[in-house]
Amino acid sequence: MSLITRKVSAGRTMDELLALLSAVACSILAALFIAALYFGREIFVPIALAILLSFVLGPPVGLLQRARVPRSLAVVGIVFLAFSVIFGLGTLIANQLTQLAGDLPVYQSTMREKIKSVRGVTASSGTLERAADMLQELSRELDRPKEDKSVRGAIPRLGAPNAAGTTLPIPVEVRQPDPGALENLRTLIAPLLNPLATTGIIIIFVIFILIQREDLRNRLIRLAGSHDLQRTTAALDDAATRLSRLFLAQLMINATLGVLIGAGLSFIGIPSAVLWGILAAVLRFVPYIGTAISAAFPLALAAAVDPGWSMLAWTIVLFLGVGPIISQVVEPLAYGQSTGLSPVAIVASATFWTALWGPIGLVLATPLTVCLVVLGRHVERLEFLDVIFGDRPALSPPEMFYQRMLAGDPIEAAGKAEEFLKEKSLSSYFDEVALRGLQLAQTDAKRDALDQARMIKIRDAVTEFASDLSTQDDSIPEVTSPTMDAEAAAAVETVPDAAISSNLPVVQKADLPLHWQGEAPVLCLAGRTPLDEAAAVLFAQLSNAHGLGARVEPADALSSTRIVQLDFSGVAIVCLSYLDASSPAHMRYSVRRLRRQMPKATIIMLGCWVENLDKESLEELREAAKADIAAGTLREAMMMCRTAAGVEEIDEPPGLVTPTLKIA
């Protein structure tokens, strides 16, 4: 018997073995891919830089093309201009560094005097001074020429006998001949060959990517699978849009920050202010810590240059003033939407790419991770990338509602619902989020994964949740400030336009017929389980929001012994709430018992809150249960209640059909 056969016979199925082998194979491929990125960084880094630069230079090239400039000329011109700016900034940085290096000895003496001036004020000042003395001595020792221990002290005459009577050897010094002009030229050019070659490769790749953009896109579509052009094209467009927006916004914001920092430092009097402005702009591409690192150098220089403390204080004020304004005000306006990455993903990606590619990887971490997230959103087998790195909630809004009810956390659910209600109506949230969450619970209960105690816990949590939203109406809000909560925004996106209710006025009791003017003309009865009762609580809350008072009774109220004890006074309509449509017989017996106890004028409505239940199936259930009317959503049931009460509906949105009351 083979090993695999023994495994299968021991209880592990072939599907489990295949899944295990697939996981091992994926892990090996991932390890090989990471190793290739690390050992092939000399090749991959220029290509990655060229691709990302093409996203930045693509929009200017497109503008020139729309101005009737030939593509080749537009590409070469934009690339030449971009790299001219880069080389110019590099030259400026080199000049600033040279000037700063010449002035450092002057700043050292100022720093020593400042340390002495605060001696005795803090306990650490003496430590700072000793550290400065140690560094100065270390520098002096490193600069001192190396001496031979055998010739220290008095240098004896060469070839003369020493104290022991032996003759000292004559030292021999070997000197290299002076290098010629060719050797000097080679020494000068050798360190520059690698950066120049890398720059040349990047320039060539950028030019060809911009010129052959459509051809490269078609080849990527062919490699990804031409059988699904819609998904592949959407993925490429999404990646191009996100990266272009990200890079252009970052470039403009960082350049603005660099100009402000440079101008401010120059006004304060910090030496090499242009250098620190450029450094602040470049390091801001590094997430979270870039600005702090760029501030460290000017702060240290301010402390070394100024004998007092005013220059240091103004430098701190400059960075603390400009940085938060750029981050909290300018960035959200410039970016518009999020780049799609979670904060944890940004930190993790920065760590990963820095370990692979060094400082260049730190700068490229965010855009490269954006590409991975885009792939995860459009390629089904790579969906885990979007789950791990994306900023969208990992669970759907109904799943999160269900999870919070399971955890007994209705307060947090109510807070998320209030964020949702900034853009949509209450009935939209109840139908598209809360009710769908209860449908997930019903699915678990149907497969015996949810016991009675947990269902009761969910019912109690839903009751408290509905109570927290008791002050909310069912109108469509005027969106003045869209919600910034990621979970609520995801829930808003899931609501179809057809599910949005109109701005129906709240029903006034005086405008209702006499038999509808009681305290609770709507009676909501749970069908079988506490989950049905939870759905009935949601409908009762929605009914109260429309001005039609409602009360809820549990499932055991329909039993033959307790139904006679129900108070039907003032009840105009009864809604039977079911999350499971698998038992029409139970519905029929419940309706029959209600008819025996209620006057004939009372309407019995079957609320069957089952996912993807079409109109034909709903009508079949109504006929089987012998109910007067039936509704498949909370909003539809609410509209039927208003119609039964004789309320004249106004302000219906176009294309939305109001349910017509048909009493069987």
Secondary structure by P-SEA (a helix, b strand, c coil): ccaaaaaaaacccaaaaaaaaaaaaaaaaaaaaaaaaaaacccaaaaaaaaaaaaaaaaaaaaaaaacccaaaaaaaaaaaaaaaaaaaaaaaaaaaaaaaaaaaaaaaaaaaaaaaacccccaaaaaaaaaaaaaaaaaaaaccccccccccccccccccccccbbbbbbbbbbcccccaaaaaaaaaccaaaaaaaaaaaaaaaaaaaaaaaaaaaaaaaaaccccaaaaaaaaaaaaaaaaaaaaaaaaaaaaaaaaaaaaaaaacccaaaaaaaaaaaaccccccaaaaaaaaaaaaaaacccccaaaaaaaaaaaaaaaaaaccaaaaaacccccccaaaaaaaaaaaaacccaaaaaaaaaaaaaaaaaaacccccccccccccccccccaaaaaaaaaaaccaaaaaaaaaaaaccccaaaaaaccaaaaaaaaaaaaaaccccaaaaaaaaaaaaaaaaaaccccccccccccccccaaaaaaaaacccccccccccccccccccccccccccbbbbbcccaaaaaaaaaaaaaaaaaccccccccccccccccccccccccccbbbbbbcccccaaaaaaaaaaaaacccccbbbbbbcccccccaaaaaaaaaaaccccccccaaaaaaaaaaaacccccccccccccbbbbcc
